[in-house]
Amino acid sequence: MFINSFFLQSQTNQQIITGISIGVIVLLFLVAIVIYFVFTYQKKQQLNQIVSLKMQESFQQELIITQAEVKEQTLQTIAGDLHDNIGQLLSLTKATLSSIDFIDTNKSTQKLNTSIELVNTSIKELRQLSKLYHAESLLENGLFSAIEQEVEHLKKTDQFIVNLTKSFDKEYLPIPKTDLFIFRLLQESFNNIIKHANASTIEITIQLQKNILHVTIADNGIGFDINLSNNKMNGIGIVNMKKRVTLIGGHLLINSEINKGTTVYIEVPYENNI
């Protein structure tokens, strides 16, 4: 009887020990799983932080490059206007003044008045150009004001018929960094048209709908093969344009056919949270 009781007690103790062992093993396993998930989560967080920092760094670097390129393009515009427009006005002023015959009072007066008008026009042109010197000044009145100035410069070349259409479903509020990227994208598109398209008409459409900015630039030029290699695409700035539009969360699509012109579609999230 005593032996049976001892045996039963021993079995019970063994079961308790086994149960505790299993419980400890399960607990250790659960702790290991928790530690693994915590470690994995922290590692993912660290990787996300690294990726986020790299993206911010890339954005800032591209922003600086874009600012520099906008300024460079602006200076080229200024140089072109100084040479082609203001230079011509001043040359005409000089020629008019040099031809004055003070003996003929009436003609002298007319030529002096003409010279004064030419000088005043030159001064107005210089004042207009001075506003373009800084990229910040160019965009201080908003993206669309800057685009209108670019369109006016395109029209002044007498090479293109340029049509600009705008439509907004709400009040426009500037987003400076995004505006700078979009403006540079348009500049690059215009440069491609000037250098490569051999076009006579440019159609620009800008629509702001449901916090999405849609920009279309279409020309009637010679077009190109959209299956060009990356090296050739980079030569006309398309690779760089795609990179920039991606940095601001947008999309770029280009349709082109030989002798049927080119259309550039830009779509960018555009919501000012201020």
C-alpha positions, 0 to 999 in steps of 0.5 A, spaced: 500 500 500 505 504 501 509 502 495 503 504 491 502 510 494 509 512 493 509 510 486 503 514 485 506 520 488 512 519 484 508 519 477 504 525 479 511 529 481 514 527 474 507 529 471 508 536 474 515 537 472 514 535 465 508 540 465 513 545 468 518 543 463 513 544 457 511 550 460 518 553 460 519 551 453 513 554 450 514 560 454 521 561 452 519 559 445 514 565 445 519 570 448 524 568 442 518 569 437 517 576 441 524 578 441 525 576 433 519 580 431 521 586 435 528 585 432 526 585 425 521 591 426 527 595 429 531 593 423 525 594 418 525 601 422 532 603 421 532 601 414 526 605 413 529 611 416 536 610 412 532 609 406 528 616 408 534 619 409 537 617 403 531 620 399 531 626 403 538 627 401 537 625 394 531 630 394 535 636 397 541 634 392 536 634 386 533 641 388 540 644 389 541 642 382 535 644 379 535 651 382 542 652 379 539 649 372 533 654 372 538 660 374 543 658 368 537 657 363 534 664 366 541 667 365 541 664 358 535 667 356 537 674 359 544 673 355 539 672 348 535 678 350 540 682 351 544 680 344 537 680 340 533 685 343 536 690 347 542 690 343 538 691 337 534 697 340 540 700 342 544 699 336 538 702 332 538 708 337 545 709 336 544 709 328 538 714 329 542 719 333 548 718 329 543 720 323 541 727 326 542 733 322 541 739 326 540 744 321 534 740 319 530 742 326 524 738 324 527 731 322 532 732 328 526 733 333 523 727 330 529 723 331 530 725 338 523 723 340 524 716 336 531 715 340 528 717 347 522 712 345 527 706 343 531 708 350 525 707 354 523 701 351 530 698 352 529 700 360 523 697 360 526 690 357 532 691 362 527 692 368 523 685 365 530 682 365 532 684 372 526 680 375 528 674 372 535 674 375 534 669 381 530 663 380 526 665 387 524 671 384 522 668 377 517 664 382 515 669 387 509 670 384 507 663 383 508 657 378 503 660 373 506 667 372 513 664 371 510 659 366 507 665 362 513 669 362 517 663 359 511 663 354 512 670 352 519 669 351 518 663 346 513 668 343 518 673 342 523 669 338 517 669 332 519 662 331 512 659 334 505 660 335 504 658 343 497 657 346 497 657 353 490 654 357 489 654 364 484 651 368 483 650 376 478 647 380 480 651 386 484 657 389 491 656 387 496 656 393 504 655 391 508 650 393 515 653 392 519 646 392 514 643 387 513 649 383 521 649 382 521 642 379 515 643 375 518 649 372 524 646 370 521 640 367 517 645 363 524 649 361 527 642 359 521 641 354 521 648 351 529 647 350 527 640 347 522 643 342 527 649 340 533 645 339 530 638 336 523 639 334 523 644 328 516 645 330 512 651 329 506 650 334 506 649 341 500 647 345 501 648 353 495 646 357 495 646 365 489 643 369 489 643 377 483 638 379 482 634 385 489 636 388 493 633 382 496 638 377 496 636 370 501 639 365 501 637 357 506 640 352 505 638 345 508 640 339 507 639 331 515 638 330 518 632 327 518 627 333 522 622 335 523 614 336 521 613 343 524 607 343 531 610 343 537 608 348 538 611 354 544 614 352 540 618 346 534 619 351 539 622 356 542 627 350 535 630 350 534 630 358 528 625 358 532 621 363 533 627 368 526 629 367 523 622 369 528 622 375 525 629 377 518 628 376 519 621 380 522 625 386 515 629 387 511 623 387 509 624 379 509 621 373 511 623 366 509 620 359 512 622 353 508 620 346 512 621 340 511 619 332 516 621 327 513 627 323 507 627 327 510 631 333 511 630 341 506 630 347 509 631 354 504 629 359 506 631 367 502 629 373 504 631 380 500 631 386 499 638 388 496 640 395 498 645 399 497 643 407 498 650 409 
